Amino acid sequence: MSFKIHKYAAIDIGSNAIRLLVASVKLFENEPPVFKKTSLVRVPIRLGQDVFTTQNIGQVNIDRMLQSMQSYSLLMDVHKVEKYKAYATSAMREAQNGKEVAQLIRKKTGIEIEIIDGSHEAAIIAMTNLHSIIDDRKVYLYVDVGGGSTEFTLFANGVEQASRSFKIGTVRLLNDMVSKKLWSEAENWIKEISAPFTKIELIGSGGNINNIYKSSEKSSGKPLSYLYLSSYYEKLQSYTYEERIYHLNLNQDRADVIIPACRIYLSAMKWSRAKNIYVPKIGLADGIIKSIFNADHR
């Protein structure tokens, strides 16, 4: 009888936060692998705030990143992680000192960071259990909202039809750094790829939509309606930042970005004529774990 457990880790360095996901993969004889999240640690370092306004990662955030990576390195040791991947997205990609910071982190902590582009990010996310959620008879627009960018992927008949990354992210929107031209570009693109289909469902990923879904108390697998999301958006806007933290029990670094995130999802639903949004709680870190496993078991 053959039974094995592998331990992998994924580090996702985003524009709004840095996450470490540790997962175990159980292999039993000829059965399909079972993935289980063992630990998830999230540190609210808003790199996008620095980069989108000054084009550089500031010293305070460099120090915080170093501390986070040192602790992540220790946690991976404690969990006996065999392999890991660390990917940085929009903020580090655009930072003039992004590569320099990545080198410093490697020198001080031993953690190797790979800075990836939007299409690579979308491809990694597509490695998640997205296909087990997708019904081959339906059409879906997958929307992954980050702090610096949003990745859109259209699936029809279980096959990817189109994919594109736009620099429309929650941290950028908070800083009023998304032009009307870019919004129009995203709108026209989504309308164009959606045009041939009569009915489209949305699949949403990202910390904000996960938070909204959790607060809805919907049973797992049930979608949120456009109407629900729209009324939640209005509710968020009716509260001050402090009231959102207190009354809605939101983290400080979530209470501001959740409003622009809502706006992005609602816009995507409106442009694609989608009435529902499914929230499977997947993201870049899950895709990284899958990609490590796939590379190991080719």
C-alpha positions as CSV (number, residue, x, y, z in Angstrom):
1,M,0.0,0.0,0.0
2,S,1.5,3.3,-1.1
3,F,0.8,6.5,1.0
4,K,2.7,9.7,0.9
5,I,2.3,13.2,2.3
6,H,4.1,16.2,0.7
7,K,4.4,19.6,2.3
8,Y,4.6,22.6,0.0
9,A,4.4,26.4,0.6
10,A,3.4,29.4,-1.5
11,I,4.3,33.0,-0.8
12,D,2.1,35.6,-2.6
13,I,3.5,39.1,-2.5
14,G,0.6,41.3,-3.5
15,S,-0.1,45.0,-3.6
16,N,-2.2,45.0,-0.5
17,A,-0.8,42.1,1.6
18,I,1.8,39.3,1.7
19,R,0.6,35.7,2.3
20,L,2.2,32.4,3.2
21,L,0.1,29.3,2.5
22,V,1.4,26.0,3.8
23,A,-0.4,23.0,2.3
24,S,-0.1,19.2,2.5
25,V,-0.8,16.9,-0.5
26,K,-1.9,13.4,0.3
27,L,-1.2,10.7,-2.2
28,F,-2.8,7.3,-1.7
29,E,-2.2,4.4,-4.2
30,N,-3.9,5.3,-7.5
31,E,-6.4,7.8,-6.0
32,P,-6.4,11.5,-7.0
33,P,-4.2,13.8,-4.8
34,V,-6.0,15.5,-1.9
35,F,-4.8,19.1,-1.1
36,K,-5.3,20.5,2.4
37,K,-4.4,23.9,3.7
38,T,-2.3,23.6,6.8
39,S,-1.6,27.2,7.6
40,L,-2.3,30.6,6.2
41,V,-0.5,33.7,7.5
42,R,-1.3,37.1,6.1
43,V,0.7,40.3,6.8
44,P,-1.0,43.6,5.7
45,I,2.0,45.3,4.0
46,R,0.5,47.7,1.4
47,L,3.3,47.8,-1.1
48,G,1.0,49.3,-3.7
49,Q,0.6,52.4,-1.6
50,D,4.3,53.1,-2.0
51,V,4.8,51.9,-5.6
52,F,1.7,53.4,-7.3
53,T,2.4,56.9,-5.7
54,T,6.3,57.0,-5.6
55,Q,7.3,54.2,-8.1
56,N,9.5,52.7,-5.3
57,I,9.1,50.5,-2.2
58,G,9.9,52.7,0.8
59,Q,12.3,51.8,3.5
60,V,9.6,51.1,6.1
61,N,8.0,48.5,3.9
62,I,11.3,47.0,2.9
63,D,12.1,46.5,6.6
64,R,8.6,45.0,7.2
65,M,9.0,42.7,4.2
66,L,12.4,41.5,5.5
67,Q,10.8,40.7,8.9
68,S,7.9,38.9,7.3
69,M,10.2,36.8,5.1
70,Q,12.4,35.9,8.0
71,S,9.3,34.7,9.9
72,Y,8.0,32.9,6.8
73,S,11.3,31.1,6.4
74,L,11.2,29.9,10.1
75,L,7.5,28.8,9.7
76,M,8.4,26.8,6.6
77,D,11.2,25.1,8.6
78,V,8.8,24.3,11.5
79,H,6.2,22.9,9.0
80,K,9.0,20.8,7.3
81,V,8.1,22.3,3.9
82,E,9.9,20.4,1.1
83,K,9.4,23.0,-1.7
84,Y,8.1,26.5,-2.0
85,K,7.6,29.2,-4.5
86,A,7.5,33.0,-3.8
87,Y,5.7,35.1,-6.5
88,A,5.4,38.9,-6.5
89,T,2.8,40.6,-8.6
90,S,1.7,44.1,-9.6
91,A,3.4,46.3,-7.0
92,M,6.9,44.7,-7.1
93,R,6.6,44.4,-10.9
94,E,6.2,48.2,-11.2
95,A,8.6,49.2,-8.4
96,Q,11.8,50.7,-9.8
97,N,13.6,49.0,-6.9
98,G,11.6,45.8,-7.1
99,K,14.5,43.6,-8.3
100,E,16.8,45.2,-5.8
101,V,14.5,44.5,-2.9
102,A,14.1,40.9,-4.2
103,Q,17.9,40.5,-4.1
104,L,18.1,41.9,-0.6
105,I,15.4,39.5,0.6
106,R,17.3,36.6,-1.0
107,K,20.6,37.7,0.6
108,K,19.1,38.2,4.1
109,T,16.5,35.4,4.3
110,G,17.4,32.9,1.5
111,I,13.9,33.3,0.0
112,E,14.0,33.5,-3.8
113,I,11.2,35.8,-5.2
114,E,10.0,35.6,-8.8
115,I,8.4,38.7,-10.1
116,I,5.6,37.7,-12.5
117,D,3.4,39.4,-15.1
118,G,-0.4,39.5,-15.2
119,S,-0.8,36.7,-17.7
120,H,1.5,34.4,-15.7
121,E,-0.6,35.3,-12.6
122,A,-3.8,34.4,-14.4
123,A,-2.3,31.1,-15.7
124,I,-1.3,30.1,-12.1
125,I,-4.7,30.9,-10.7
126,A,-6.2,28.8,-13.5
127,M,-4.2,25.8,-12.0
128,T,-6.4,25.8,-8.9
129,N,-9.5,23.6,-8.6
130,L,-11.3,26.0,-10.9
131,H,-12.1,23.2,-13.3
132,S,-13.8,21.2,-10.7
133,I,-16.1,24.2,-10.1
134,I,-16.8,24.9,-13.7
135,D,-19.8,23.3,-15.3
136,D,-18.8,22.5,-18.9
137,R,-22.3,23.5,-20.2
138,K,-22.0,27.0,-18.8
139,V,-20.1,30.2,-19.5
140,Y,-18.1,31.9,-16.8
141,L,-16.2,35.1,-16.4
142,Y,-13.5,34.6,-13.8
143,V,-12.5,37.8,-12.0
144,D,-9.5,37.9,-9.7
145,V,-9.3,41.4,-8.0
146,G,-6.0,42.4,-6.5
147,G,-4.5,45.6,-5.1
148,G,-2.7,46.5,-8.3
149,S,-4.5,44.7,-11.1
150,T,-7.5,42.6,-12.0
151,E,-7.3,39.4,-14.1
152,F,-10.3,38.5,-16.2
153,T,-10.7,35.1,-17.9
154,L,-13.6,33.8,-19.9
155,F,-14.4,30.1,-19.9
156,A,-17.0,28.5,-22.2
157,N,-17.6,24.7,-22.5
158,G,-14.9,24.2,-19.9
159,V,-12.3,25.8,-22.2
160,E,-10.5,29.2,-21.7
161,Q,-11.6,31.6,-24.5
162,A,-9.9,34.8,-23.5
163,S,-7.8,36.3,-20.7
164,R,-6.6,39.7,-19.9
165,S,-5.0,41.7,-17.0
166,F,-5.9,45.3,-16.4
167,K,-4.2,47.8,-14.1
168,I,-7.5,48.3,-12.2
169,G,-6.8,47.3,-8.6
170,T,-8.2,48.3,-5.2
171,V,-5.1,50.2,-4.0
172,R,-4.9,52.1,-7.3
173,L,-8.6,53.0,-7.1
174,L,-8.2,54.2,-3.5
175,N,-5.4,56.5,-4.8
176,D,-7.6,57.7,-7.7
177,M,-5.0,56.2,-10.2
178,V,-7.4,54.5,-12.7
179,S,-8.3,56.6,-15.7
180,K,-11.7,56.7,-17.3
181,K,-10.0,55.5,-20.4
182,L,-8.8,52.3,-18.7
183,W,-12.3,51.7,-17.2
184,S,-13.7,52.1,-20.8
185,E,-11.1,49.7,-22.2
186,A,-12.0,47.0,-19.6
187,E,-15.8,47.6,-20.2
188,N,-15.4,47.3,-24.0
189,W,-13.3,44.2,-23.8
190,I,-15.7,42.4,-21.4
191,K,-18.7,43.4,-23.5
192,E,-16.9,42.2,-26.7
193,I,-15.9,38.7,-25.3
194,S,-19.4,38.3,-23.6
195,A,-21.4,39.3,-26.7
196,P,-21.6,35.8,-28.3
197,F,-23.1,34.3,-25.1
198,T,-26.7,34.7,-23.8
199,K,-26.0,33.8,-20.2
200,I,-22.8,34.3,-18.2
201,E,-22.0,33.6,-14.5
202,L,-19.2,35.3,-12.6
203,I,-16.5,33.5,-10.5
204,G,-14.9,35.9,-8.1
205,S,-11.6,35.5,-6.2
206,G,-9.6,37.7,-3.9
207,G,-9.7,38.5,-0.2
208,N,-12.5,41.1,-0.5
209,I,-15.0,38.9,-2.2
210,N,-14.2,36.0,0.2
211,N,-14.9,38.4,3.1
212,I,-18.2,39.5,1.6
213,Y,-19.2,35.9,0.9
214,K,-18.4,34.9,4.5
215,S,-20.5,37.7,5.9
216,S,-23.4,36.7,3.7
217,E,-23.7,33.4,5.5
218,K,-24.6,31.7,2.3
219,S,-24.1,27.9,2.3
220,S,-21.0,26.8,0.4
221,G,-21.4,26.6,-3.4
222,K,-24.3,29.0,-3.5
223,P,-23.7,32.2,-5.5
224,L,-24.3,35.8,-4.4
225,S,-26.7,37.7,-6.6
226,Y,-26.0,41.1,-8.3
227,L,-28.8,42.5,-6.1
228,Y,-27.1,41.3,-2.9
229,L,-23.7,42.6,-3.9
230,S,-25.2,45.9,-5.0
231,S,-27.0,46.4,-1.7
232,Y,-23.9,45.4,0.3
233,Y,-21.9,48.0,-1.7
234,E,-24.4,50.7,-0.7
235,K,-24.2,49.5,2.9
236,L,-20.4,49.8,2.9
237,Q,-20.6,53.3,1.5
238,S,-23.1,54.4,4.1
239,Y,-20.6,53.7,6.9
240,T,-17.4,55.6,7.7
241,Y,-14.1,53.8,7.6
242,E,-14.1,53.4,11.4
243,E,-17.8,52.2,11.4
244,R,-16.8,49.5,8.8
245,I,-14.1,48.3,11.2
246,Y,-16.4,48.3,14.2
247,H,-19.8,47.3,12.9
248,L,-18.8,45.0,10.1
249,N,-15.8,43.6,12.0
250,L,-13.4,44.3,9.1
251,N,-9.6,44.5,9.4
252,Q,-8.1,48.0,9.1
253,D,-6.4,47.1,5.8
254,R,-9.7,45.6,4.4
255,A,-12.1,48.3,5.5
256,D,-11.0,50.7,2.8
257,V,-10.1,48.4,-0.2
258,I,-13.4,46.5,0.1
259,I,-15.4,49.3,-1.5
260,P,-13.3,49.6,-4.8
261,A,-13.2,45.8,-4.9
262,C,-17.0,45.7,-4.8
263,R,-17.1,48.3,-7.6
264,I,-14.9,46.1,-9.8
265,Y,-17.0,43.0,-9.3
266,L,-20.3,44.9,-9.8
267,S,-18.9,46.5,-13.0
268,A,-17.8,43.1,-14.4
269,M,-21.3,41.7,-13.6
270,K,-23.0,44.6,-15.3
271,W,-20.8,44.5,-18.4
272,S,-21.1,40.7,-18.8
273,R,-24.8,40.8,-17.9
274,A,-24.1,38.2,-15.1
275,K,-26.8,37.9,-12.4
276,N,-24.8,35.7,-10.0
277,I,-21.2,35.5,-8.7
278,Y,-19.7,32.2,-7.3
279,V,-17.0,32.5,-4.7
280,P,-14.9,29.3,-4.5
281,K,-12.2,30.8,-2.1
282,I,-9.3,30.2,-4.4
283,G,-6.4,32.5,-5.3
284,L,-2.8,32.8,-6.4
285,A,-1.4,30.9,-3.4
286,D,-3.6,27.9,-4.2
287,G,-2.4,27.9,-7.8
288,I,1.2,28.1,-6.7
289,I,0.8,25.0,-4.6
290,K,-0.8,23.2,-7.5
291,S,2.0,24.3,-9.9
292,I,4.7,22.9,-7.5
293,F,2.9,19.6,-7.2
294,N,2.4,19.4,-11.0
295,A,6.1,20.1,-11.7
296,D,7.0,17.4,-9.2
297,H,4.6,14.8,-10.7
298,R,4.9,15.2,-14.4
